[in-house]
Amino acid sequence: MSFSSDVKKELILNIRNEKDRKCKLAQLSAIINIWGFVSTESYDKFIAIHNDNKEVVQIAVSLINELFELNIKYIDNEIIIRDEKSVDNIVRALGIRTSTDPSGASLISKKIIANNSCKRAYIRMAFVCCGSVNDPEKHYHIEFADSDFEHLQNLAEIINEFSVDMKSVERKKQFVIYCKDAEQIADLLNVMSAYKALLSFEDLRVLREVRNNVNRIVNCETANINRVVNTAVRQIEDIQYIKEKRGLDYLSDNLRAVAEARLENPEGSLKELGEFLIPPISKYGVNHRLNKIHKIAESLKGDIKND
């Protein structure tokens, strides 16, 4: 089972255990806004809800039967309500926007999300209907996808009230609002009351960050080792070149001592080379002398090339 499935499983349990009537209305509103179709034409009033997720359909049936004292059933994961009085009651109770509502009215009724508890309930149900979240071990990403851009805009506004910044993008025939910030994803899981998922998310997030830090340290150490090895190889090549072309006596006593120490200790650090000398010198002094040797080798190469 995926991390996203685990989150939805936890949320569905919370949704089924919801006691507050207003929050239940918010949940039903989310289902209808995402998976429903409402016709309020006088000659053909009906509400239809279809979802391939059987649990969502069962929740919708349970909410409608409880909140509006109906006894509806579903066939092939579809609910259809044609009783005009029931349709009117549901439309009025959920604040469903109709063709007679003023332009600019929010698709998500303000009265349905009048308090934070109802907002959380709406977001929770919306995630079950059209949300997903990636496994935090792979990458951080949570999203809601819907064919109705206006609904997603309204949903993003509600989520933003909890300081979670949702961005939007069009993907194929759907619109998507998403967040890739790990801290904000954790905040959104908290908003939805997915507390078990939140703990798991934080554990995996910490593990991933520790692993990334270890990898960075290892890569840094590897780069440092490679740099030291490459520098030592170049220093030995310089010394061997001088030895071959002029002999080490060509160097001053101080430089010759460092050159011989490097040849005898090809893998030694600058500090270790300095300790071999009599008297010992600092690694900065060793580095300075090796740089001088490099310049001498380069100068000899230039002279021989010109000859």
Backbone as CSV, one residue per row, in Angstrom:
resi,resn,N_x,N_y,N_z,CA_x,CA_y,CA_z,C_x,C_y,C_z
1,MET,0.848,-1.195,0.000,0.000,0.000,0.000,0.885,1.248,0.000
2,SER,0.528,2.255,-0.803,1.332,3.460,-0.924,1.099,4.397,0.258
3,PHE,2.001,5.364,0.406,1.861,6.353,1.471,0.556,7.131,1.292
4,SER,0.239,7.489,0.044,-0.996,8.227,-0.241,-2.224,7.418,0.164
5,SER,-2.196,6.113,-0.108,-3.321,5.243,0.272,-3.464,5.175,1.784
6,ASP,-2.329,5.135,2.474,-2.364,5.119,3.945,-3.007,6.387,4.495
7,VAL,-2.665,7.516,3.878,-3.250,8.795,4.311,-4.768,8.768,4.119
8,LYS,-5.211,8.326,2.964,-6.653,8.290,2.685,-7.377,7.315,3.607
9,LYS,-6.747,6.211,3.892,-7.346,5.234,4.797,-7.570,5.856,6.174
10,GLU,-6.587,6.605,6.651,-6.718,7.263,7.951,-7.793,8.345,7.907
11,LEU,-7.831,9.102,6.814,-8.812,10.186,6.698,-10.233,9.643,6.623
12,ILE,-10.421,8.553,5.904,-11.754,7.949,5.786,-12.257,7.516,7.159
13,LEU,-11.365,6.976,7.973,-11.752,6.586,9.335,-12.190,7.812,10.131
14,ASN,-11.442,8.907,9.991,-11.806,10.154,10.681,-13.144,10.692,10.170
15,ILE,-13.354,10.591,8.855,-14.593,11.078,8.250,-15.787,10.280,8.763
16,ARG,-15.633,8.983,8.839,-16.728,8.133,9.319,-17.033,8.394,10.798
17,ASN,-16.042,8.835,11.550,-16.232,9.082,12.983,-16.640,10.522,13.296
18,GLU,-16.808,11.334,12.262,-17.184,12.732,12.474,-18.564,12.818,13.154
19,LYS,-18.675,13.683,14.174,-19.931,13.824,14.931,-20.638,15.142,14.629
20,ASP,-19.873,16.157,14.274,-20.445,17.494,14.099,-21.258,17.581,12.798
21,ARG,-22.495,18.028,12.903,-23.381,18.096,11.732,-22.838,19.063,10.678
22,LYS,-22.340,20.200,11.108,-21.825,21.190,10.163,-20.638,20.634,9.380
23,CYS,-19.781,19.887,10.072,-18.624,19.277,9.406,-19.070,18.201,8.418
24,LYS,-20.145,17.501,8.771,-20.675,16.485,7.861,-21.244,17.143,6.602
25,LEU,-21.893,18.287,6.773,-22.391,19.025,5.613,-21.229,19.455,4.719
26,ALA,-20.129,19.875,5.338,-18.936,20.277,4.575,-18.376,19.087,3.794
27,GLN,-18.371,17.913,4.432,-17.884,16.710,3.755,-18.743,16.361,2.541
28,LEU,-20.060,16.409,2.712,-20.964,16.102,1.607,-20.821,17.137,0.495
29,SER,-20.641,18.385,0.885,-20.449,19.451,-0.094,-19.220,19.184,-0.950
30,ALA,-18.146,18.717,-0.327,-16.915,18.416,-1.069,-17.152,17.299,-2.076
31,ILE,-17.860,16.262,-1.650,-18.131,15.132,-2.551,-18.919,15.593,-3.770
32,ILE,-19.974,16.382,-3.531,-20.828,16.822,-4.642,-20.078,17.785,-5.555
33,ASN,-19.280,18.696,-4.968,-18.531,19.652,-5.787,-17.505,18.950,-6.682
34,ILE,-16.960,17.830,-6.210,-15.906,17.144,-6.965,-16.467,16.052,-7.865
35,TRP,-17.370,15.230,-7.339,-17.859,14.077,-8.083,-19.349,14.131,-8.413
36,GLY,-19.972,15.256,-8.139,-21.411,15.346,-8.361,-21.812,16.251,-9.513
37,PHE,-23.068,16.115,-9.906,-23.670,17.018,-10.890,-25.052,17.385,-10.371
38,VAL,-25.327,18.694,-10.360,-26.601,19.174,-9.809,-27.359,19.943,-10.879
39,SER,-28.585,19.530,-11.142,-29.463,20.255,-12.060,-30.614,20.840,-11.249
40,THR,-30.772,22.149,-11.335,-31.854,22.813,-10.584,-32.922,23.380,-11.527
41,GLU,-32.879,22.932,-12.769,-33.906,23.369,-13.718,-35.261,22.848,-13.253
42,SER,-36.279,23.692,-13.346,-37.608,23.341,-12.834,-38.177,22.093,-13.510
43,TYR,-37.794,21.879,-14.763,-38.332,20.730,-15.493,-37.503,19.455,-15.292
44,ASP,-36.330,19.613,-14.669,-35.478,18.421,-14.506,-34.513,18.631,-13.330
45,LYS,-35.014,18.486,-12.116,-34.179,18.651,-10.925,-33.626,17.296,-10.494
46,PHE,-32.322,17.261,-10.319,-31.729,16.024,-9.798,-30.305,16.289,-9.322
47,ILE,-29.826,15.368,-8.499,-28.431,15.364,-8.057,-27.861,13.989,-8.375
48,ALA,-26.734,13.967,-9.062,-26.074,12.698,-9.401,-24.645,12.719,-8.865
49,ILE,-24.252,11.616,-8.270,-22.890,11.476,-7.748,-22.326,10.151,-8.250
50,HIS,-21.142,10.215,-8.840,-20.493,8.978,-9.301,-19.024,9.009,-8.928
51,ASN,-18.540,7.902,-8.397,-17.129,7.785,-8.034,-16.725,6.322,-8.095
52,ASP,-15.575,6.059,-8.679,-15.093,4.680,-8.769,-14.675,4.130,-7.414
53,ASN,-14.441,5.038,-6.472,-14.086,4.618,-5.113,-15.376,4.305,-4.352
54,LYS,-15.614,3.028,-4.122,-16.857,2.595,-3.489,-17.034,3.202,-2.101
55,GLU,-15.916,3.392,-1.384,-16.001,3.949,-0.032,-16.527,5.374,-0.055
56,VAL,-16.109,6.164,-1.054,-16.592,7.543,-1.170,-18.096,7.547,-1.414
57,VAL,-18.563,6.657,-2.283,-19.998,6.565,-2.575,-20.766,6.153,-1.322
58,GLN,-20.230,5.209,-0.571,-20.878,4.765,0.663,-20.960,5.902,1.683
59,ILE,-19.892,6.687,1.778,-19.890,7.833,2.697,-20.950,8.835,2.269
60,ALA,-21.045,9.089,0.953,-22.044,10.032,0.443,-23.453,9.554,0.767
61,VAL,-23.712,8.275,0.564,-25.033,7.705,0.878,-25.330,7.876,2.358
62,SER,-24.375,7.544,3.190,-24.558,7.644,4.633,-24.844,9.079,5.069
63,LEU,-24.090,10.035,4.501,-24.281,11.441,4.859,-25.658,11.948,4.409
64,ILE,-26.043,11.628,3.187,-27.339,12.085,2.670,-28.480,11.493,3.486
65,ASN,-28.402,10.199,3.772,-29.470,9.550,4.533,-29.583,10.124,5.937
66,GLU,-28.437,10.402,6.562,-28.451,10.915,7.932,-28.846,12.378,7.998
67,LEU,-28.241,13.202,7.138,-28.464,14.641,7.211,-29.840,15.067,6.707
68,PHE,-30.397,14.305,5.757,-31.660,14.717,5.143,-32.769,13.679,5.320
69,GLU,-32.499,12.718,6.206,-33.494,11.708,6.562,-34.082,11.028,5.323
70,LEU,-33.202,10.650,4.428,-33.611,9.949,3.216,-33.186,8.494,3.307
71,ASN,-33.615,7.725,2.396,-33.235,6.314,2.346,-32.834,5.960,0.919
72,ILE,-31.756,6.579,0.476,-31.310,6.349,-0.899,-30.288,5.206,-0.943
73,LYS,-30.105,4.651,-2.091,-29.134,3.594,-2.312,-28.319,3.946,-3.548
74,TYR,-27.317,3.164,-3.826,-26.501,3.427,-5.007,-26.424,2.174,-5.869
75,ILE,-26.287,2.411,-7.169,-26.152,1.318,-8.132,-24.938,1.617,-9.005
76,ASP,-24.048,0.646,-9.128,-22.840,0.812,-9.952,-22.059,2.068,-9.550
77,ASN,-21.906,2.232,-8.235,-21.142,3.363,-7.691,-21.730,4.721,-8.087
78,GLU,-23.028,4.778,-8.308,-23.680,6.025,-8.686,-24.917,6.265,-7.823
79,ILE,-25.052,7.528,-7.406,-26.219,7.948,-6.630,-27.014,8.938,-7.487
80,ILE,-28.310,8.768,-7.568,-29.154,9.731,-8.279,-30.357,10.059,-7.411
81,ILE,-30.553,11.352,-7.153,-31.691,11.826,-6.353,-32.569,12.678,-7.265
82,ARG,-33.802,12.263,-7.455,-34.698,12.977,-8.358,-35.885,13.624,-7.639
83,ASP,-36.062,13.302,-6.385,-37.161,13.922,-5.642,-36.895,15.425,-5.511
84,GLU,-37.815,16.252,-6.053,-37.596,17.697,-6.127,-37.402,18.324,-4.746
85,LYS,-38.215,17.906,-3.788,-38.112,18.469,-2.446,-36.756,18.144,-1.824
86,SER,-36.305,16.911,-1.999,-35.006,16.498,-1.451,-33.868,17.259,-2.119
87,VAL,-33.982,17.423,-3.437,-32.956,18.168,-4.171,-32.888,19.603,-3.653
88,ASP,-34.060,20.234,-3.501,-34.114,21.618,-3.004,-33.500,21.715,-1.601
89,ASN,-33.832,20.772,-0.740,-33.301,20.785,0.628,-31.770,20.661,0.649
90,ILE,-31.261,19.760,-0.169,-29.811,19.547,-0.221,-29.101,20.778,-0.796
91,VAL,-29.656,21.324,-1.878,-29.066,22.510,-2.505,-29.037,23.672,-1.518
92,ARG,-30.125,23.851,-0.802,-30.215,24.959,0.160,-29.267,24.737,1.349
93,ALA,-29.255,23.522,1.878,-28.429,23.232,3.056,-26.932,23.333,2.754
94,LEU,-26.548,22.911,1.549,-25.124,22.919,1.192,-24.702,24.232,0.525
95,GLY,-25.657,25.086,0.276,-25.322,26.358,-0.368,-24.786,26.165,-1.769
96,ILE,-25.301,25.138,-2.459,-24.837,24.849,-3.810,-25.222,25.987,-4.737
97,ARG,-24.254,26.475,-5.490,-24.500,27.606,-6.387,-25.382,27.185,-7.549
98,THR,-26.362,28.003,-7.856,-27.271,27.724,-8.969,-27.123,28.811,-10.026
99,SER,-27.824,28.638,-11.132,-27.739,29.601,-12.239,-28.267,30.983,-11.851
100,THR,-29.046,31.060,-10.771,-29.615,32.345,-10.360,-28.729,33.079,-9.354
101,ASP,-27.654,32.421,-8.902,-26.754,33.070,-7.947,-25.959,34.178,-8.635
102,PRO,-25.567,35.213,-7.877,-24.825,36.332,-8.469,-23.469,35.890,-9.011
103,SER,-23.020,36.586,-10.047,-21.719,36.286,-10.637,-20.613,36.504,-9.612
104,GLY,-19.652,35.612,-9.585,-18.543,35.747,-8.640,-18.767,35.004,-7.347
105,ALA,-19.942,34.422,-7.174,-20.204,33.651,-5.954,-19.282,32.440,-5.914
106,SER,-18.755,32.142,-4.719,-17.820,31.028,-4.576,-18.530,29.706,-4.795
107,LEU,-17.843,28.797,-5.468,-18.414,27.472,-5.686,-18.557,26.726,-4.363
108,ILE,-17.622,26.978,-3.453,-17.708,26.399,-2.109,-18.401,27.425,-1.210
109,SER,-19.584,27.080,-0.755,-20.395,28.017,0.022,-19.676,28.473,1.299
110,LYS,-19.688,29.776,1.539,-19.034,30.336,2.721,-19.680,29.828,4.007
111,LYS,-20.995,29.601,3.964,-21.671,29.147,5.185,-21.298,27.705,5.526
112,ILE,-20.906,26.943,4.503,-20.517,25.550,4.731,-19.153,25.471,5.416
113,ILE,-18.299,26.463,5.177,-16.953,26.473,5.769,-16.807,27.691,6.678
114,ALA,-17.822,27.905,7.504,-17.854,29.103,8.344,-16.803,29.084,9.452
115,ASN,-16.350,27.912,9.868,-15.335,27.843,10.921,-14.206,26.901,10.502
116,ASN,-13.127,26.913,11.257,-11.953,26.114,10.898,-12.224,24.610,10.881
117,SER,-13.080,24.152,11.784,-13.395,22.722,11.825,-14.046,22.281,10.523
118,CYS,-14.952,23.094,10.013,-15.629,22.772,8.757,-14.672,22.879,7.569
119,LYS,-13.776,23.855,7.634,-12.767,23.981,6.567,-11.883,22.735,6.533
120,ARG,-11.462,22.291,7.712,-10.634,21.086,7.802,-11.407,19.872,7.256
121,ALA,-12.686,19.797,7.604,-13.513,18.677,7.151,-13.639,18.688,5.630
122,TYR,-13.798,19.880,5.062,-13.924,19.992,3.605,-12.627,19.562,2.925
123,ILE,-11.494,20.077,3.412,-10.185,19.732,2.832,-9.937,18.230,2.943
124,ARG,-10.286,17.666,4.102,-10.096,16.234,4.356,-10.855,15.404,3.316
125,MET,-12.117,15.749,3.097,-12.932,14.999,2.147,-12.445,15.234,0.720
126,ALA,-12.023,16.460,0.424,-11.525,16.772,-0.918,-10.284,15.944,-1.236
127,PHE,-9.438,15.752,-0.218,-8.228,14.947,-0.451,-8.597,13.499,-0.750
128,VAL,-9.559,12.966,-0.009,-10.002,11.592,-0.262,-10.553,11.467,-1.680
129,CYS,-11.250,12.508,-2.146,-11.884,12.451,-3.465,-10.897,12.681,-4.612
130,CYS,-9.964,13.622,-4.443,-9.127,13.979,-5.602,-7.689,14.323,-5.233
131,GLY,-7.244,13.903,-4.046,-5.893,14.246,-3.622,-4.929,13.084,-3.694
132,SER,-3.652,13.401,-3.600,-2.601,12.385,-3.517,-1.355,13.028,-2.933
133,VAL,-0.522,12.196,-2.319,0.736,12.686,-1.747,1.810,11.641,-2.014
134,ASN,2.977,12.107,-2.407,4.073,11.187,-2.716,4.735,10.644,-1.458
135,ASP,5.360,9.500,-1.606,6.171,8.920,-0.541,7.317,9.889,-0.235
136,PRO,7.411,10.387,1.000,8.459,11.369,1.331,9.875,10.835,1.188
137,GLU,10.036,9.513,1.089,11.376,8.965,0.860,11.848,9.280,-0.551
138,LYS,10.896,9.523,-1.461,11.249,9.786,-2.857,11.335,11.289,-3.115
139,HIS,10.217,11.985,-2.994,10.245,13.444,-3.087,8.972,14.014,-2.470
140,TYR,9.007,15.292,-2.161,7.909,15.945,-1.466,6.931,16.538,-2.483
141,HIS,5.689,16.040,-2.439,4.684,16.545,-3.370,3.301,16.106,-2.896
142,ILE,2.414,17.088,-2.735,1.012,16.799,-2.422,0.167,17.594,-3.400
143,GLU,-0.949,17.007,-3.849,-1.749,17.704,-4.851,-3.217,17.329,-4.764
144,PHE,-4.038,18.192,-5.376,-5.461,17.943,-5.589,-5.694,18.157,-7.088
145,ALA,-6.328,17.192,-7.754,-6.572,17.292,-9.202,-8.068,17.236,-9.477
146,ASP,-8.543,18.155,-10.318,-9.972,18.225,-10.619,-10.140,18.833,-12.002
147,SER,-11.222,18.500,-12.666,-11.505,19.083,-13.980,-12.083,20.486,-13.858
148,ASP,-12.509,20.857,-12.644,-13.126,22.163,-12.406,-12.092,23.102,-11.779
149,PHE,-11.550,24.003,-12.586,-10.501,24.913,-12.110,-11.028,25.859,-11.032
150,GLU,-12.276,26.294,-11.204,-12.852,27.228,-10.228,-12.929,26.591,-8.841
151,HIS,-13.310,25.322,-8.800,-13.386,24.645,-7.515,-12.002,24.550,-6.878
152,LEU,-10.995,24.229,-7.681,-9.638,24.132,-7.148,-9.134,25.481,-6.648
153,GLN,-9.510,26.557,-7.339,-9.135,27.889,-6.878,-9.738,28.162,-5.499
154,ASN,-11.015,27.850,-5.361,-11.685,28.039,-4.063,-11.039,27.168,-2.992
155,LEU,-10.709,25.926,-3.349,-10.079,25.007,-2.404,-8.706,25.524,-1.988
156,ALA,-7.941,26.029,-2.954,-6.611,26.575,-2.648,-6.716,27.755,-1.679
157,GLU,-7.744,28.577,-1.859,-7.943,29.726,-0.963,-8.182,29.261,0.470
158,ILE,-8.960,28.186,0.618,-9.223,27.653,1.964,-7.935,27.103,2.571
159,ILE,-7.194,26.332,1.780,-5.938,25.749,2.274,-4.939,26.837,2.636
160,ASN,-4.891,27.891,1.830,-3.957,28.993,2.088,-4.219,29.675,3.428
161,GLU,-5.467,29.590,3.897,-5.793,30.189,5.197,-5.049,29.496,6.333
162,PHE,-4.541,28.278,6.068,-3.769,27.542,7.074,-2.267,27.664,6.799
163,SER,-1.906,28.724,6.052,-0.495,29.045,5.749,0.194,27.960,4.925
164,VAL,-0.583,27.319,4.061,-0.016,26.350,3.112,-0.205,26.932,1.718
165,ASP,0.896,27.238,1.060,0.858,27.912,-0.239,0.714,26.904,-1.366
166,MET,-0.459,26.868,-1.983,-0.721,25.936,-3.074,-0.512,26.635,-4.418
167,LYS,0.261,26.000,-5.272,0.471,26.510,-6.625,-0.430,25.728,-7.575
168,SER,-0.626,26.249,-8.782,-1.549,25.598,-9.714,-0.883,25.352,-11.062
169,VAL,-1.365,24.321,-11.754,-0.860,23.989,-13.084,-1.941,23.202,-13.815
170,GLU,-1.947,23.293,-15.132,-2.876,22.497,-15.946,-2.134,21.275,-16.443
171,ARG,-2.735,20.103,-16.277,-2.098,18.847,-16.672,-3.093,18.028,-17.482
172,LYS,-2.826,17.908,-18.771,-3.719,17.193,-19.678,-5.120,17.791,-19.598
173,LYS,-6.121,16.995,-19.206,-7.492,17.508,-19.154,-7.906,17.899,-17.739
174,GLN,-6.926,17.983,-16.839,-7.226,18.321,-15.452,-6.426,19.533,-14.993
175,PHE,-6.928,20.135,-13.946,-6.199,21.207,-13.283,-5.689,20.653,-11.954
176,VAL,-4.560,21.171,-11.520,-3.933,20.655,-10.307,-3.466,21.813,-9.428
177,ILE,-3.732,21.710,-8.121,-3.084,22.590,-7.162,-2.145,21.710,-6.342
178,TYR,-0.957,22.212,-6.059,0.048,21.350,-5.440,0.981,22.144,-4.526
179,CYS,1.719,21.404,-3.723,2.729,21.989,-2.841,3.902,21.017,-2.789
180,LYS,5.125,21.544,-2.854,6.326,20.709,-2.815,7.206,21.017,-1.601
181,ASP,6.722,21.884,-0.728,7.495,22.240,0.456,7.215,21.234,1.579
182,ALA,8.268,20.604,2.087,8.100,19.527,3.074,7.378,20.009,4.330
183,GLU,7.766,21.169,4.844,7.144,21.674,6.083,5.667,21.976,5.868
184,GLN,5.336,22.542,4.716,3.938,22.876,4.442,3.100,21.626,4.183
185,ILE,3.704,20.612,3.586,2.989,19.337,3.405,2.674,18.743,4.777
186,ALA,3.652,18.811,5.684,3.423,18.322,7.050,2.299,19.124,7.705
187,ASP,2.296,20.431,7.483,1.234,21.287,8.040,-0.133,20.885,7.488
188,LEU,-0.179,20.568,6.190,-1.455,20.206,5.565,-1.957,18.860,6.090
189,LEU,-1.052,17.918,6.303,-1.451,16.639,6.904,-2.030,16.877,8.293
190,ASN,-1.452,17.812,9.006,-1.954,18.166,10.336,-3.337,18.814,10.233
191,VAL,-3.509,19.692,9.260,-4.805,20.346,9.037,-5.893,19.308,8.787
192,MET,-5.540,18.261,8.035,-6.514,17.223,7.700,-6.681,16.189,8.815
193,SER,-5.937,16.375,9.908,-5.976,15.452,11.063,-5.460,14.065,10.712
194,ALA,-4.532,14.000,9.753,-3.894,12.726,9.406,-2.654,12.574,10.289
195,TYR,-2.888,12.370,11.583,-1.796,12.434,12.550,-0.830,11.254,12.433
196,LYS,-1.346,10.054,12.170,-0.459,8.901,11.991,0.421,9.097,10.759
197,ALA,-0.194,9.564,9.690,0.554,9.825,8.461,1.579,10.929,8.680
198,LEU,1.205,11.918,9.488,2.119,13.021,9.786,3.368,12.511,10.500
199,LEU,3.177,11.645,11.497,4.319,11.085,12.232,5.207,10.271,11.293
200,SER,4.581,9.474,10.432,5.332,8.680,9.470,6.075,9.583,8.495
201,PHE,5.397,10.635,8.048,6.002,11.597,7.119,7.233,12.231,7.745
202,GLU,7.112,12.660,8.999,8.232,13.321,9.675,9.386,12.348,9.892
203,ASP,9.072,11.098,10.244,10.129,10.093,10.427,10.891,9.871,9.123
204,LEU,10.139,9.701,8.040,10.766,9.454,6.739,11.512,10.689,6.256
205,ARG,10.962,11.849,6.594,11.612,13.107,6.205,12.956,13.258,6.907
206,VAL,12.989,12.964,8.207,14.236,13.044,8.964,15.245,12.039,8.423
207,LEU,14.767,10.809,8.162,15.647,9.764,7.631,16.236,10.185,6.293
208,ARG,15.394,10.767,5.444,15.866,11.210,4.127,16.892,12.327,4.264
209,GLU,16.639,13.283,5.152,17.567,14.397,5.326,18.895,13.926,5.915
210,VAL,18.823,12.960,6.859,20.063,12.407,7.430,20.853,11.695,6.336
211,ARG,20.140,10.908,5.509,20.808,10.189,4.421,21.448,11.166,3.436
212,ASN,20.718,12.239,3.123,21.259,13.237,2.204,22.486,13.927,2.787
213,ASN,22.423,14.209,4.100,23.570,14.844,4.750,24.785,13.927,4.741
214,VAL,24.545,12.643,5.024,25.639,11.667,5.003,26.236,11.583,3.604
215,ASN,25.368,11.553,2.596,25.854,11.489,1.211,26.670,12.721,0.858
216,ARG,26.210,13.889,1.330,26.955,15.117,1.053,28.334,15.079,1.707
217,ILE,28.356,14.581,2.964,29.629,14.496,3.683,30.570,13.520,2.982
218,VAL,30.027,12.354,2.600,30.842,11.348,1.905,31.362,11.896,0.592
219,ASN,30.480,12.565,-0.148,30.894,13.132,-1.433,31.964,14.199,-1.242
220,CYS,31.794,14.989,-0.179,32.768,16.037,0.119,34.115,15.419,0.485
221,GLU,34.052,14.393,1.334,35.286,13.713,1.744,35.964,13.060,0.542
222,THR,35.153,12.441,-0.311,35.701,11.797,-1.508,36.366,12.826,-2.415
223,ALA,35.694,13.979,-2.553,36.256,15.051,-3.391,37.566,15.552,-2.800
224,ASN,37.599,15.687,-1.463,38.827,16.153,-0.805,39.964,15.157,-0.995
225,ILE,39.626,13.858,-0.839,40.644,12.810,-1.008,41.172,12.822,-2.441
226,ASN,40.246,12.928,-3.403,40.664,12.951,-4.809,41.543,14.158,-5.100
227,ARG,41.171,15.291,-4.504,41.955,16.503,-4.715,43.366,16.353,-4.136
228,VAL,43.437,15.774,-2.917,44.740,15.559,-2.279,45.597,14.600,-3.088
229,VAL,44.983,13.488,-3.551,45.711,12.488,-4.344,46.212,13.100,-5.643
230,ASN,45.318,13.833,-6.330,45.703,14.441,-7.608,46.828,15.457,-7.420
231,THR,46.753,16.207,-6.319,47.800,17.199,-6.036,49.127,16.508,-5.742
232,ALA,49.067,15.414,-4.967,50.291,14.668,-4.642,50.920,14.075,-5.895
233,VAL,50.084,13.536,-6.791,50.586,12.969,-8.046,51.273,14.039,-8.870
234,ARG,50.658,15.210,-8.940,51.267,16.301,-9.711,52.594,16.736,-9.102
235,GLN,52.650,16.797,-7.758,53.885,17.193,-7.074,55.009,16.200,-7.359
236,ILE,54.671,14.899,-7.320,55.677,13.866,-7.593,56.146,13.953,-9.041
237,GLU,55.215,14.211,-9.954,55.586,14.352,-11.362,56.528,15.527,-11.555
238,ASP,56.268,16.635,-10.862,57.149,17.807,-10.943,58.552,17.461,-10.453
239,ILE,58.588,16.785,-9.305,59.888,16.438,-8.700,60.653,15.457,-9.588
240,GLN,59.961,14.460,-10.125,60.598,13.484,-10.997,61.117,14.143,-12.268
241,TYR,60.370,15.109,-12.752,60.800,15.813,-13.969,62.089,16.585,-13.714
242,ILE,62.112,17.301,-12.578,63.323,18.060,-12.228,64.506,17.121,-12.008
243,LYS,64.230,16.005,-11.335,65.274,15.016,-11.052,65.841,14.453,-12.347
244,GLU,64.974,14.209,-13.326,65.395,13.632,-14.598,66.171,14.630,-15.445
245,LYS,65.709,15.870,-15.460,66.307,16.866,-16.347,67.503,17.587,-15.736
246,ARG,67.480,17.831,-14.424,68.562,18.611,-13.809,69.154,17.946,-12.570
247,GLY,68.454,16.999,-12.010,68.887,16.418,-10.746,68.349,17.243,-9.585
248,LEU,68.142,16.583,-8.446,67.558,17.301,-7.307,68.517,18.330,-6.721
249,ASP,69.841,18.197,-7.037,70.789,19.199,-6.562,70.547,20.553,-7.206
250,TYR,69.733,20.539,-8.270,69.379,21.785,-8.936,68.546,22.670,-8.007
251,LEU,67.879,22.028,-7.042,67.024,22.740,-6.089,67.831,23.246,-4.907
252,SER,67.320,24.274,-4.260,67.961,24.756,-3.030,67.805,23.692,-1.953
253,ASP,68.570,23.820,-0.872,68.525,22.811,0.189,67.108,22.659,0.754
254,ASN,66.420,23.778,0.999,65.065,23.717,1.579,64.087,23.013,0.637
255,LEU,64.200,23.355,-0.660,63.287,22.743,-1.624,63.619,21.280,-1.843
256,ARG,64.930,20.933,-1.863,65.326,19.547,-2.064,64.840,18.665,-0.906
257,ALA,64.891,19.198,0.314,64.441,18.435,1.481,62.953,18.104,1.369
258,VAL,62.167,19.072,0.923,60.724,18.832,0.748,60.490,17.845,-0.391
259,ALA,61.261,17.982,-1.488,61.108,17.089,-2.635,61.408,15.650,-2.240
260,GLU,62.500,15.455,-1.483,62.852,14.096,-1.063,61.811,13.518,-0.102
261,ALA,61.260,14.378,0.780,60.223,13.924,1.713,58.970,13.485,0.958
262,ARG,58.652,14.223,-0.111,57.468,13.857,-0.897,57.697,12.542,-1.639
263,LEU,58.883,12.337,-2.199,59.170,11.079,-2.911,59.139,9.887,-1.964
264,GLU,59.593,10.087,-0.726,59.610,9.010,0.258,58.231,8.755,0.863
265,ASN,57.364,9.757,0.797,56.014,9.642,1.387,54.968,10.127,0.378
266,PRO,54.755,9.358,-0.696,53.850,9.809,-1.767,52.405,10.027,-1.306
267,GLU,51.999,9.343,-0.238,50.609,9.479,0.230,50.494,10.364,1.458
268,GLY,51.605,10.917,1.924,51.587,11.725,3.134,50.911,13.070,2.940
269,SER,50.280,13.564,4.005,49.665,14.889,3.960,50.739,15.959,4.086
270,LEU,50.382,17.187,3.839,51.341,18.289,3.969,51.855,18.392,5.406
271,LYS,50.950,18.159,6.352,51.351,18.211,7.756,52.373,17.128,8.066
272,GLU,52.127,15.913,7.538,53.051,14.804,7.783,54.404,15.063,7.135
273,LEU,54.409,15.652,5.932,55.677,15.972,5.266,56.468,16.982,6.084
274,GLY,55.761,17.966,6.636,56.438,18.981,7.447,57.091,18.389,8.669
275,GLU,56.465,17.346,9.246,57.007,16.709,10.448,58.233,15.858,10.140
276,PHE,58.404,15.451,8.871,59.569,14.650,8.487,60.825,15.508,8.373
277,LEU,60.622,16.805,8.169,61.766,17.694,7.924,62.491,18.043,9.216
278,ILE,63.760,18.410,9.068,64.577,18.841,10.211,65.154,20.219,9.872
279,PRO,64.715,21.237,10.595,63.658,21.198,11.613,62.280,21.097,10.950
280,PRO,61.269,20.643,11.707,59.908,20.542,11.155,59.372,21.919,10.758
281,ILE,58.521,21.937,9.771,57.853,23.173,9.367,56.350,22.917,9.254
282,SER,55.583,23.991,9.160,54.126,23.867,9.079,53.709,23.369,7.699
283,LYS,52.436,22.924,7.633,51.928,22.453,6.341,51.855,23.598,5.334
284,TYR,51.674,24.821,5.840,51.648,25.980,4.943,53.031,26.216,4.340
285,GLY,54.074,25.989,5.177,55.437,26.115,4.670,55.740,25.061,3.622
286,VAL,55.274,23.810,3.868,55.474,22.732,2.900,54.776,23.057,1.592
287,ASN,53.545,23.541,1.695,52.773,23.882,0.503,53.466,24.984,-0.293
288,HIS,54.013,25.960,0.410,54.710,27.075,-0.248,55.914,26.554,-1.034
289,ARG,56.684,25.638,-0.439,57.873,25.103,-1.100,57.499,24.221,-2.292
290,LEU,56.429,23.436,-2.132,55.983,22.589,-3.247,55.490,23.433,-4.418
291,ASN,54.863,24.559,-4.127,54.440,25.467,-5.188,55.639,26.040,-5.929
292,LYS,56.708,26.327,-5.179,57.936,26.813,-5.813,58.534,25.744,-6.719
293,ILE,58.514,24.487,-6.248,59.017,23.377,-7.057,58.210,23.250,-8.343
294,HIS,56.874,23.415,-8.236,56.004,23.338,-9.412,56.383,24.417,-10.425
295,LYS,56.644,25.625,-9.942,57.016,26.724,-10.849,58.352,26.444,-11.527
296,ILE,59.280,25.849,-10.768,60.580,25.500,-11.352,60.402,24.458,-12.446
297,ALA,59.563,23.431,-12.183,59.313,22.382,-13.178,58.688,22.970,-14.435
298,GLU,57.718,23.865,-14.258,57.075,24.496,-15.395,58.058,25.343,-16.179
299,SER,58.963,26.025,-15.445,59.966,26.858,-16.099,60.941,26.017,-16.920
300,LEU,61.329,24.857,-16.363,62.217,23.960,-17.085,61.543,23.418,-18.343
301,LYS,60.279,23.082,-18.233,59.539,22.581,-19.399,59.517,23.626,-20.498
302,GLY,59.334,24.889,-20.072,59.328,25.973,-21.063,60.677,26.158,-21.712
303,ASP,61.758,26.079,-20.908,63.116,26.258,-21.443,63.450,25.136,-22.412
304,ILE,63.128,23.881,-22.046,63.447,22.730,-22.898,62.640,22.784,-24.203
305,LYS,61.389,23.244,-24.078,60.562,23.359,-25.278,61.131,24.396,-26.233
306,ASN,61.637,25.515,-25.648,62.211,26.577,-26.491,63.512,26.124,-27.135
307,ASP,64.279,25.249,-26.392,65.526,24.749,-26.953,65.250,23.860,-28.159
